[in-house]
Amino acid sequence: MRTSARSGRSVMSPRPRPAPPRDAVHHPVFARFYARMSVQADAHGGLAALRGELLHGLSGRIIEIGAGNGLNFAHYPRAVCEVVAVEPERTLRRLASSAAQRAEVPVDVVPGAAEALPVKSEAFDAAVASLVLCTVRDLPRSLAELHRVIRPGGELRFFEHGLAPGPTMASVQRALDRTVWPRLFGGCHTARDTLAAIEAAGFRIVQQRGVRVPERGPALPTSYCVIGSARRSDD
């Protein structure tokens, strides 16, 4: 409160605006790099075809975690009535919002972290995790949240990095995960056993196959991936 020099009356001073909430994930440099790299990988590295395979046959209400810059949106079948796309990183979320406007299905892009999804329990027919479970801070908790929000018998579609089958590359992956890789690449861990974690969270693997990305050329620590689906199990 302050006093007006002319009238002598007390007037209210404007309150300072509160600072915007801090994002759960903040990797602006990596986000810009990822946005460029992912578009190139879709066009030349075969990722667009894998996205189509991942989402084929989905219907109803879908939640996608770690939507990134929204490259999955163009591949959702028209039988999908709504996609809630959760993306914690602000730069990527802005790009995802632009991609949502061009999608043929309704897409609502929202902030949030996989470890605490801002949605009701058992509200979705299926969930999609695409190249994101490698980056979450707490993998068991993130999968537990997916189990919570999918209806009983609902489906989890996944396309994720995995541990290399050979001991040499697997050792390289583990060494990178302990040192520089997560810091350089937005929290990415290349050596997580995604399938085991999915099963431990209460899902039953329905189908899965290993894929190499890119299919040709030198293998990278992130080249060894798995794509498939699982069902929420309530046994």
GUZAFI-850686 format. One record per residue (C-alpha): x, y, z; residue number from 1. Coordinates in nm, 2 decimals. Each point is the difference from the previous one (the first is absolute). Example, Ala and Ser with C-alpha at 12.3 -4.5 7.8 and 13.67 -1.06 7.14 Angstrom:
<atoms>
+--------+--------+--------+-----+
!     xx !     yy !     zz ! num !
+--------+--------+--------+-----+
!   1.23 !  -0.45 !   0.78 !   1 !
!   0.14 !   0.34 !  -0.07 !   2 !
+--------+--------+--------+-----+
</atoms>
This chain:
<atoms>
+--------+--------+--------+-----+
!     xx !     yy !     zz ! num !
+--------+--------+--------+-----+
!   0.00 !   0.00 !   0.00 !   1 !
!   0.12 !   0.36 !  -0.07 !   2 !
!  -0.14 !   0.35 !   0.04 !   3 !
!  -0.10 !   0.22 !  -0.29 !   4 !
!   0.20 !   0.33 !   0.00 !   5 !
!  -0.30 !   0.19 !  -0.15 !   6 !
!  -0.30 !  -0.13 !   0.20 !   7 !
!   0.17 !  -0.12 !   0.32 !   8 !
!  -0.20 !  -0.32 !  -0.04 !   9 !
!   0.15 !  -0.34 !   0.04 !  10 !
!  -0.01 !  -0.21 !  -0.32 !  11 !
!   0.10 !  -0.36 !  -0.05 !  12 !
!   0.32 !  -0.07 !  -0.18 !  13 !
!  -0.02 !  -0.26 !  -0.27 !  14 !
!   0.12 !  -0.34 !   0.13 !  15 !
!   0.30 !  -0.15 !  -0.18 !  16 !
!  -0.10 !  -0.28 !  -0.24 !  17 !
!   0.10 !  -0.34 !   0.13 !  18 !
!   0.28 !  -0.17 !  -0.19 !  19 !
!  -0.12 !  -0.27 !  -0.25 !  20 !
!   0.01 !  -0.35 !   0.14 !  21 !
!   0.33 !  -0.18 !  -0.05 !  22 !
!  -0.03 !  -0.28 !  -0.25 !  23 !
!   0.07 !  -0.35 !   0.12 !  24 !
!   0.25 !  -0.04 !  -0.28 !  25 !
!   0.21 !   0.28 !  -0.14 !  26 !
!   0.24 !  -0.09 !  -0.28 !  27 !
!  -0.03 !   0.29 !  -0.25 !  28 !
!   0.32 !  -0.07 !  -0.19 !  29 !
!  -0.07 !  -0.37 !  -0.03 !  30 !
!  -0.36 !   0.07 !  -0.10 !  31 !
!   0.11 !   0.21 !  -0.30 !  32 !
!   0.25 !  -0.27 !  -0.10 !  33 !
!  -0.26 !  -0.27 !   0.04 !  34 !
!  -0.26 !   0.19 !  -0.20 !  35 !
!   0.24 !   0.02 !  -0.30 !  36 !
!   0.14 !  -0.35 !   0.03 !  37 !
!  -0.34 !  -0.18 !   0.04 !  38 !
!  -0.14 !   0.16 !  -0.31 !  39 !
!   0.31 !  -0.12 !  -0.20 !  40 !
!  -0.03 !  -0.35 !   0.16 !  41 !
!  -0.36 !  -0.02 !  -0.11 !  42 !
!   0.08 !   0.10 !  -0.35 !  43 !
!   0.32 !  -0.20 !  -0.06 !  44 !
!   0.04 !  -0.25 !   0.29 !  45 !
!  -0.32 !  -0.20 !  -0.02 !  46 !
!  -0.16 !   0.14 !   0.31 !  47 !
!  -0.32 !   0.11 !  -0.17 !  48 !
!  -0.08 !  -0.36 !  -0.10 !  49 !
!   0.06 !  -0.11 !   0.36 !  50 !
!  -0.23 !   0.26 !   0.13 !  51 !
!  -0.27 !  -0.12 !  -0.23 !  52 !
!   0.05 !  -0.36 !   0.11 !  53 !
!   0.00 !   0.11 !   0.37 !  54 !
!  -0.34 !   0.18 !  -0.03 !  55 !
!  -0.17 !  -0.23 !  -0.25 !  56 !
!  -0.35 !  -0.12 !   0.11 !  57 !
!  -0.04 !   0.23 !   0.31 !  58 !
!  -0.34 !   0.14 !   0.08 !  59 !
!  -0.18 !   0.19 !   0.27 !  60 !
!   0.17 !   0.23 !   0.25 !  61 !
!   0.38 !  -0.01 !   0.00 !  62 !
!   0.26 !   0.15 !   0.23 !  63 !
!   0.35 !   0.06 !  -0.14 !  64 !
!   0.29 !   0.07 !   0.24 !  65 !
!   0.30 !   0.20 !  -0.11 !  66 !
!  -0.16 !   0.11 !  -0.32 !  67 !
!   0.31 !   0.20 !  -0.10 !  68 !
!  -0.06 !   0.21 !  -0.30 !  69 !
!  -0.31 !  -0.19 !  -0.10 !  70 !
!   0.13 !  -0.22 !  -0.28 !  71 !
!  -0.24 !  -0.28 !   0.10 !  72 !
!  -0.31 !   0.21 !  -0.05 !  73 !
!  -0.02 !  -0.04 !  -0.37 !  74 !
!   0.00 !  -0.38 !   0.03 !  75 !
!  -0.30 !  -0.04 !   0.24 !  76 !
!  -0.29 !  -0.19 !  -0.17 !  77 !
!  -0.33 !   0.18 !  -0.04 !  78 !
!  -0.16 !  -0.25 !   0.24 !  79 !
!   0.18 !   0.19 !   0.28 !  80 !
!  -0.25 !   0.25 !   0.14 !  81 !
!   0.25 !   0.19 !   0.22 !  82 !
!   0.37 !   0.01 !   0.08 !  83 !
!   0.12 !   0.16 !   0.32 !  84 !
!   0.37 !   0.07 !  -0.06 !  85 !
!   0.21 !   0.06 !   0.31 !  86 !
!   0.33 !   0.19 !  -0.06 !  87 !
!   0.21 !   0.15 !   0.28 !  88 !
!   0.25 !   0.19 !  -0.20 !  89 !
!  -0.12 !   0.35 !  -0.10 !  90 !
!   0.17 !   0.03 !  -0.34 !  91 !
!  -0.11 !  -0.34 !  -0.11 !  92 !
!  -0.35 !   0.06 !   0.14 !  93 !
!  -0.03 !   0.32 !  -0.22 !  94 !
!   0.10 !  -0.20 !  -0.31 !  95 !
!  -0.24 !  -0.28 !   0.10 !  96 !
!  -0.29 !   0.25 !   0.02 !  97 !
!   0.07 !   0.12 !  -0.35 !  98 !
!   0.00 !  -0.36 !  -0.12 !  99 !
!  -0.33 !  -0.07 !   0.18 ! 100 !
!  -0.17 !   0.27 !  -0.21 ! 101 !
!   0.09 !  -0.20 !  -0.32 ! 102 !
!  -0.10 !  -0.34 !   0.13 ! 103 !
!  -0.31 !  -0.18 !  -0.13 ! 104 !
!  -0.11 !  -0.10 !   0.35 ! 105 !
!  -0.06 !   0.22 !   0.30 ! 106 !
!   0.33 !   0.05 !   0.20 ! 107 !
!   0.02 !   0.19 !   0.33 ! 108 !
!   0.36 !   0.08 !   0.09 ! 109 !
!   0.05 !   0.05 !   0.37 ! 110 !
!   0.30 !   0.05 !   0.24 ! 111 !
!   0.08 !  -0.27 !   0.25 ! 112 !
!   0.25 !  -0.27 !   0.09 ! 113 !
!  -0.04 !  -0.38 !  -0.05 ! 114 !
!   0.05 !  -0.06 !   0.37 ! 115 !
!  -0.31 !   0.20 !   0.09 ! 116 !
!  -0.25 !   0.01 !  -0.29 ! 117 !
!  -0.26 !   0.28 !   0.03 ! 118 !
!  -0.29 !  -0.22 !  -0.10 ! 119 !
!  -0.26 !  -0.23 !   0.17 ! 120 !
!   0.05 !  -0.37 !   0.06 ! 121 !
!  -0.13 !  -0.25 !  -0.25 ! 122 !
!  -0.09 !   0.28 !  -0.24 ! 123 !
!   0.17 !  -0.13 !  -0.32 ! 124 !
!  -0.03 !  -0.29 !  -0.24 ! 125 !
!   0.37 !  -0.01 !  -0.07 ! 126 !
!   0.32 !   0.18 !   0.07 ! 127 !
!   0.30 !   0.07 !  -0.23 ! 128 !
!   0.36 !   0.02 !   0.11 ! 129 !
!   0.23 !   0.08 !  -0.29 ! 130 !
!   0.37 !   0.06 !   0.06 ! 131 !
!  -0.07 !   0.14 !   0.35 ! 132 !
!   0.04 !  -0.27 !   0.26 ! 133 !
!   0.37 !   0.04 !  -0.04 ! 134 !
!  -0.02 !   0.35 !   0.13 ! 135 !
!  -0.24 !  -0.01 !   0.29 ! 136 !
!   0.16 !   0.05 !   0.34 ! 137 !
!  -0.19 !  -0.28 !   0.17 ! 138 !
!  -0.08 !  -0.28 !  -0.24 ! 139 !
!  -0.21 !  -0.22 !   0.24 ! 140 !
!  -0.20 !   0.29 !   0.12 ! 141 !
!  -0.07 !   0.12 !  -0.36 ! 142 !
!  -0.12 !  -0.35 !  -0.10 ! 143 !
!  -0.21 !  -0.02 !   0.31 ! 144 !
!  -0.17 !   0.33 !  -0.10 ! 145 !
!  -0.07 !  -0.15 !  -0.35 ! 146 !
!  -0.15 !  -0.30 !   0.17 ! 147 !
!  -0.22 !   0.23 !   0.21 ! 148 !
!  -0.14 !   0.20 !  -0.29 ! 149 !
!  -0.07 !  -0.28 !  -0.24 ! 150 !
!  -0.33 !  -0.17 !   0.04 ! 151 !
!   0.00 !  -0.37 !   0.10 ! 152 !
!   0.10 !  -0.21 !  -0.30 ! 153 !
!   0.13 !   0.31 !  -0.17 ! 154 !
!   0.31 !   0.01 !  -0.22 ! 155 !
!   0.35 !   0.15 !   0.03 ! 156 !
!   0.18 !   0.06 !  -0.33 ! 157 !
!   0.37 !   0.04 !   0.03 ! 158 !
!   0.30 !   0.08 !  -0.23 ! 159 !
!   0.31 !   0.04 !   0.22 ! 160 !
!   0.37 !  -0.02 !   0.01 ! 161 !
!   0.14 !  -0.32 !   0.16 ! 162 !
!   0.31 !  -0.18 !   0.11 ! 163 !
!   0.21 !  -0.13 !  -0.29 ! 164 !
!   0.01 !  -0.38 !  -0.04 ! 165 !
!   0.38 !  -0.01 !  -0.02 ! 166 !
!   0.22 !   0.03 !   0.31 ! 167 !
!   0.23 !   0.26 !  -0.15 ! 168 !
!  -0.26 !   0.26 !  -0.10 ! 169 !
!  -0.20 !  -0.07 !   0.32 ! 170 !
!   0.31 !   0.08 !   0.21 ! 171 !
!   0.04 !   0.33 !  -0.20 ! 172 !
!  -0.36 !   0.08 !   0.06 ! 173 !
!   0.03 !  -0.05 !   0.38 ! 174 !
!   0.32 !   0.21 !   0.01 ! 175 !
!  -0.17 !   0.28 !  -0.19 ! 176 !
!  -0.31 !  -0.01 !   0.22 ! 177 !
!   0.22 !   0.05 !   0.31 ! 178 !
!   0.19 !   0.29 !  -0.14 ! 179 !
!  -0.06 !   0.25 !  -0.29 ! 180 !
!  -0.30 !  -0.14 !  -0.20 ! 181 !
!  -0.29 !   0.11 !   0.22 ! 182 !
!   0.15 !   0.35 !   0.04 ! 183 !
!   0.05 !   0.05 !  -0.37 ! 184 !
!  -0.32 !  -0.15 !  -0.12 ! 185 !
!  -0.28 !   0.12 !   0.22 ! 186 !
!   0.02 !  -0.27 !   0.26 ! 187 !
!   0.00 !  -0.29 !  -0.25 ! 188 !
!   0.12 !  -0.34 !   0.14 ! 189 !
!   0.09 !  -0.26 !  -0.27 ! 190 !
!   0.03 !  -0.31 !   0.21 ! 191 !
!  -0.34 !  -0.03 !   0.17 ! 192 !
!  -0.18 !  -0.33 !  -0.01 ! 193 !
!  -0.33 !   0.14 !  -0.12 ! 194 !
!  -0.18 !  -0.33 !  -0.05 ! 195 !
!   0.08 !  -0.12 !   0.35 ! 196 !
!  -0.11 !   0.33 !   0.15 ! 197 !
!  -0.33 !  -0.01 !  -0.19 ! 198 !
!  -0.07 !  -0.35 !   0.13 ! 199 !
!   0.09 !   0.10 !   0.35 ! 200 !
!  -0.25 !   0.28 !  -0.01 ! 201 !
!  -0.29 !  -0.23 !  -0.06 ! 202 !
!  -0.02 !  -0.03 !  -0.37 ! 203 !
!   0.00 !  -0.32 !  -0.21 ! 204 !
!   0.21 !   0.02 !  -0.32 ! 205 !
!  -0.22 !  -0.09 !  -0.29 ! 206 !
!   0.25 !   0.04 !  -0.28 ! 207 !
!   0.34 !   0.15 !  -0.05 ! 208 !
!   0.29 !   0.00 !  -0.25 ! 209 !
!   0.34 !   0.15 !   0.00 ! 210 !
!   0.09 !   0.26 !  -0.26 ! 211 !
!   0.33 !   0.17 !  -0.08 ! 212 !
!  -0.01 !   0.38 !  -0.06 ! 213 !
!   0.14 !   0.09 !  -0.25 ! 214 !
!  -0.04 !  -0.34 !  -0.17 ! 215 !
!   0.33 !   0.05 !  -0.19 ! 216 !
!   0.33 !   0.16 !   0.08 ! 217 !
!   0.20 !   0.01 !   0.32 ! 218 !
!  -0.18 !  -0.10 !   0.32 ! 219 !
!  -0.05 !   0.27 !   0.26 ! 220 !
!  -0.07 !  -0.05 !   0.37 ! 221 !
!  -0.37 !   0.09 !  -0.07 ! 222 !
!  -0.03 !  -0.23 !  -0.31 ! 223 !
!  -0.14 !  -0.30 !   0.19 ! 224 !
!  -0.37 !   0.05 !   0.04 ! 225 !
!  -0.32 !  -0.20 !   0.08 ! 226 !
!  -0.35 !   0.06 !  -0.14 ! 227 !
!  -0.31 !  -0.17 !   0.12 ! 228 !
!  -0.31 !   0.01 !   0.22 ! 229 !
!  -0.10 !  -0.12 !   0.35 ! 230 !
!  -0.33 !  -0.03 !   0.18 ! 231 !
!  -0.08 !   0.12 !   0.35 ! 232 !
!  -0.02 !  -0.30 !   0.22 ! 233 !
!  -0.21 !   0.01 !   0.32 ! 234 !
!   0.08 !  -0.36 !   0.13 ! 235 !
+--------+--------+--------+-----+
</atoms>
